[in-house]
Amino acid sequence: MLQQEGQIRIPSGCAISAVINKKGVCFSGERIIKSIALMHDRSNGLGGGFAAYGIYPQFKELYALHIFYDTTEAKAKTEQFLNEHFEIEMAGRMPTRKTESIRSSPIIWRYFVRPDKARLVESELDEEEFTTRCVFRVNTTIGGAFVFSSGKNMGAFKAVGYPEDVGEFYMLDDYKGYLWTAHGRFPTNTPGWWGGAHPFTLLDWSIVHNGEISSYDANRRYIEMFGYKCTLQTDTEVITYLFDLLVRKHKLSLETAANIIAAPMWEEIAAMPKEQREYYTTLRKTYSSALVNGPFSIILGFNNGLLALNDRLKLRALMAAKQGDEVFFASEEAAIRTICPEPDKIWSIEGGRPIIVTLDPTV
């Protein structure tokens, strides 16, 4: 029997949403939960999550490590490693509340740490690279332990479940931040598990993504040449590491990194004015393996702001809006209007054209 139009709903991928106050004014997680909950039908309960910035002002100079443990043995091994490489200012179980639909959770702890001074000097690394390598050490060598958040004054919160239930589970209404991102997952070719839920993070970078990365293997092989390890069984993870490589390590601007990841087609480049043509030709030749192919819309969070980006053909929806000091992004206009009914401006983001929003310089 043929299905008639309107009888079934085929969602165009996952749901993503974000809001930032450019003045750095903090607000609770209730608004972002309300936004992502409106797109409930875009996810299927196999993953939901949030990233929040400005939530740990009392520990803002320390790295906040959020870690999943499958066993107490994994926890003991990880804590031994952390004590050898960091000074731990504070540690404890992540606050959660019982939620009907969130079950069989791992052991979830968080640690506020700084690199051990002697270990840092011995490593001859800066503290960001030292912390990054320690994160990968835990995730690749200690079975049953996953560091899923490692930035300063920010944190990721994710689980297997619908995003609104994940927000309730982590009690995000009790947190206040100036920037929030959210994701509701509808996995198509990767498993639904706690570590594989979005956002994916490294240091203060966080990525939420709707789509499918057909260039994943090429992108993964490229970043692994620089010491990154993809351990979380999903294609999205690689985007986080690409931005870290291009911006933190190669010292490129966010806009240039976006122009590499979603570079124009060669025929478009050929039709550009000379200076612009030479710029994009150099990027495509130098960073050919960093080009991300496939349908995608992504929101990148970082301590100073947000970046929103569509694939070159805009095969996934992504909307933007402004009202006063606040900027919003979401997969659907309704998800913005439910928390900002009368925006000053609302528009659809163009394919391959990044929108970058940063905190005001005075913040």
C-alpha positions in Angstrom: 0.0 0.0 0.0 1.4 3.4 -1.0 1.9 6.0 1.7 0.0 9.2 1.1 1.6 12.6 1.6 1.0 13.8 5.2 0.4 10.3 6.6 4.0 9.9 7.8 6.6 12.3 8.8 10.2 11.9 7.6 12.3 14.4 9.6 15.2 16.1 7.8 17.7 15.0 10.4 18.4 16.1 13.9 17.5 19.3 15.7 20.0 22.0 16.7 19.5 25.2 18.6 21.5 28.0 20.2 21.2 31.3 21.9 23.9 33.9 23.0 23.7 37.1 25.0 26.4 39.3 23.5 26.7 41.4 26.7 27.6 38.2 28.6 24.3 38.3 30.7 23.7 34.9 32.1 20.3 33.1 32.0 19.1 29.7 33.0 18.9 26.6 30.7 15.1 26.7 30.7 15.0 28.7 27.5 17.2 26.5 25.4 15.3 23.4 26.7 12.1 25.0 25.5 13.6 25.8 22.1 14.9 22.3 21.5 11.8 20.6 22.9 9.7 22.2 20.2 11.6 20.1 17.7 10.9 16.9 19.6 9.9 15.0 16.4 13.3 15.6 14.8 14.9 13.2 17.3 14.1 9.7 18.3 15.3 9.5 21.9 18.7 8.0 21.1 20.7 11.1 22.1 20.2 14.6 23.4 22.6 17.2 24.9 23.6 20.8 25.7 26.7 22.9 26.0 26.6 25.9 28.3 29.2 28.7 28.7 29.7 30.9 31.8 28.3 28.3 34.2 31.4 27.9 36.4 32.4 31.5 37.3 33.9 30.4 40.6 36.2 28.0 38.7 36.7 30.0 35.5 40.5 29.5 35.5 40.3 25.8 35.8 39.5 23.1 33.3 36.1 21.4 34.0 36.4 17.7 33.1 33.1 15.9 32.7 33.6 12.2 32.6 31.5 9.1 32.0 32.5 5.9 33.7 31.2 2.4 33.0 32.8 0.9 36.1 34.3 1.9 39.4 37.6 0.3 38.1 37.7 2.7 35.2 37.0 5.6 37.6 39.9 4.5 39.9 42.3 4.3 37.0 41.3 7.6 35.6 41.6 9.4 38.9 45.1 7.9 39.4 46.0 9.4 36.0 44.4 12.8 36.8 46.2 13.0 40.1 49.5 12.3 38.3 49.0 15.0 35.7 46.8 17.7 37.3 46.1 19.5 40.5 42.5 18.8 41.3 40.8 21.7 43.0 37.4 20.1 43.4 35.8 16.8 42.4 32.4 15.2 42.8 29.5 13.3 41.3 27.6 15.3 38.6 24.3 16.6 40.1 21.3 14.8 38.4 17.7 14.2 39.2 15.7 11.0 38.6 14.0 11.2 35.2 11.5 8.7 33.9 13.0 8.3 30.5 16.7 8.4 31.4 17.8 5.0 32.6 20.9 2.9 32.9 23.1 6.0 33.2 26.9 5.6 33.6 28.8 7.0 36.6 29.1 10.7 35.9 31.7 12.8 37.7 33.2 16.2 37.2 36.6 17.6 38.2 37.9 21.1 38.3 41.7 20.9 37.5 44.8 22.7 36.4 47.8 21.0 34.8 50.5 19.9 37.3 53.3 22.5 37.1 56.1 20.0 37.0 54.4 17.8 34.5 53.6 20.8 32.3 57.3 22.0 32.3 58.5 18.5 31.6 56.1 18.1 28.7 57.3 21.4 27.0 53.7 22.0 25.9 51.3 24.9 26.6 48.5 24.0 29.0 45.8 23.7 26.3 47.9 21.1 24.3 48.8 19.3 27.6 45.2 19.1 28.6 44.1 17.9 25.1 46.7 15.1 25.1 45.6 14.0 28.5 42.0 13.9 27.4 42.9 11.6 24.4 45.1 9.5 26.8 42.1 8.8 29.0 39.7 8.2 26.1 42.1 5.8 24.2 43.8 3.9 27.0 41.4 3.6 29.9 38.5 1.2 29.0 35.2 2.4 30.2 36.2 6.1 30.8 35.2 8.9 28.4 36.0 12.6 29.0 33.1 14.3 27.2 33.8 17.9 28.2 37.1 19.6 29.0 36.8 23.4 28.7 37.1 26.3 31.1 33.9 27.9 32.5 31.8 25.7 30.3 30.4 22.2 30.2 28.6 19.7 28.0 25.7 17.7 29.3 24.5 14.7 27.2 22.8 11.4 27.4 20.6 8.8 25.6 17.2 10.4 25.6 15.2 13.2 24.2 16.9 16.6 24.8 14.2 18.0 27.1 14.5 14.9 29.3 18.3 15.3 29.2 17.9 18.9 30.4 15.7 17.7 33.3 18.1 14.9 34.2 21.1 17.3 34.5 18.9 20.0 36.2 20.0 22.6 33.7 17.3 25.0 35.0 19.6 25.4 37.9 22.6 26.6 35.7 23.1 30.1 34.3 25.2 30.8 31.2 25.5 33.5 28.6 25.6 31.0 25.7 23.7 27.7 25.2 23.6 25.2 22.4 21.4 22.1 22.2 20.9 19.0 20.1 18.2 16.4 19.6 19.6 13.3 17.8 18.2 11.1 15.1 21.2 8.7 14.4 21.1 7.1 11.0 24.4 5.2 10.7 26.1 5.4 14.1 25.0 3.9 17.5 22.9 5.6 20.1 25.0 5.7 23.3 25.9 8.3 25.9 29.3 9.2 24.5 27.9 9.5 21.0 25.3 12.1 21.9 26.0 15.7 20.9 27.6 18.1 21.6 31.1 16.9 20.9 33.8 19.0 22.7 37.5 19.6 23.1 38.7 22.3 25.4 36.1 25.1 25.0 35.0 24.0 21.5 31.6 22.4 21.2 29.8 21.2 18.1 26.1 20.3 17.5 25.4 18.9 14.0 22.5 17.9 11.8 23.5 15.8 8.8 25.9 13.2 7.6 29.6 13.6 6.9 30.3 11.6 3.7 34.0 12.7 3.8 34.4 11.3 7.3 37.2 8.8 6.6 39.3 11.3 4.7 38.7 13.9 7.4 39.5 11.4 10.2 42.8 10.2 8.5 43.8 13.9 8.1 43.4 15.0 11.7 44.9 11.8 13.0 48.1 12.8 11.3 48.2 15.7 13.9 47.6 13.4 16.9 43.8 13.5 17.2 41.9 10.3 18.0 38.3 9.7 17.0 36.9 7.5 19.7 33.2 8.3 20.0 31.8 6.2 17.1 30.2 9.1 15.2 31.1 11.3 12.2 30.4 14.6 14.0 33.4 14.3 16.3 35.8 15.0 13.5 34.4 18.5 12.9 35.3 19.6 16.5 38.9 18.5 15.9 39.1 20.2 12.5 38.2 23.5 14.1 40.7 22.9 16.9 43.4 22.1 14.4 42.7 25.0 12.1 42.1 27.7 14.7 44.1 26.8 17.8 47.0 25.0 16.2 47.3 26.6 12.7 46.2 30.0 14.0 43.7 30.6 11.3 40.6 32.8 11.9 37.2 31.2 12.4 36.0 32.6 9.1 39.0 31.1 7.2 38.4 27.7 9.0 34.8 27.8 7.9 35.9 28.6 4.3 38.1 25.5 4.4 35.5 23.2 5.9 32.7 24.4 3.5 34.9 25.6 0.6 33.1 26.8 -2.6 33.0 24.5 -5.7 35.9 24.8 -8.2 33.6 26.2 -10.8 32.5 29.0 -8.4 36.1 29.7 -7.5 37.0 29.9 -11.3 34.4 32.7 -11.7 35.7 34.8 -8.8 37.8 38.0 -9.1 41.5 37.3 -9.1 42.3 38.0 -5.4 39.4 36.0 -4.1 40.1 33.2 -6.6 43.7 32.9 -5.4 42.6 32.9 -1.8 40.1 30.0 -2.2 42.4 28.1 -4.5 45.2 28.2 -1.9 42.8 27.1 0.8 41.4 24.2 -1.2 44.9 23.0 -2.3 46.5 23.3 1.1 43.6 21.9 3.1 41.9 19.5 0.6 41.5 16.8 3.3 39.7 19.2 5.7 36.9 19.9 3.2 33.7 18.4 4.8 31.3 16.9 2.3 27.7 15.8 2.8 24.5 17.5 4.1 25.2 19.4 7.3 24.2 22.3 9.4 26.5 22.9 12.5 26.7 25.3 15.4 30.1 25.7 16.9 30.2 27.1 20.5 33.4 28.6 22.1 34.0 30.8 25.1 33.8 34.0 23.0 30.8 33.2 20.8 29.0 31.1 18.2 29.6 30.1 14.6 26.7 28.7 12.4 27.5 27.0 9.1 25.6 25.1 6.4 27.1 22.8 3.8 27.7 24.4 0.4 24.4 23.3 -1.1 22.4 24.0 2.0 20.9 20.5 2.3 19.9 21.1 5.9 17.8 23.9 7.3 19.4 26.5 9.6 17.7 29.8 10.7 19.1 32.8 12.5 17.5 35.7 14.4 18.4 38.8 16.4 16.7 40.6 19.2 18.5 43.3 21.1 21.7 41.8 22.6 20.6 38.2 21.8 21.3 36.1 18.7 19.5 32.8 18.0 20.1 29.8 15.7 17.9 26.8 15.2 16.9 24.2 12.6 13.4 25.6 12.5 12.0 29.2 12.8 9.4 28.0 15.3 12.1 26.9 17.7 13.4 30.5 17.7 10.0 32.1 18.0 9.0 29.9 20.9 11.6 31.7 23.1 11.8 35.0 21.0 8.3 35.7 19.6 9.1 39.0 18.0 12.7 39.1 16.8 14.1 42.3 15.3 15.3 40.2 12.3 15.0 36.6 11.2 16.6 34.9 8.2 17.7 31.6 6.6 21.5 31.1 6.6 23.1 30.7 3.2 24.9 27.6 2.2 28.7 27.8 2.9 28.5 31.3 4.4 29.4 31.3 8.1 27.6 33.5 10.6 30.0 34.4 13.5 28.6 36.1 16.6 31.0 37.1 19.4 30.7 38.7 22.8 31.0 42.5 22.8 34.6 43.6 23.4 33.7 45.3 26.7 32.5 42.0 28.2 
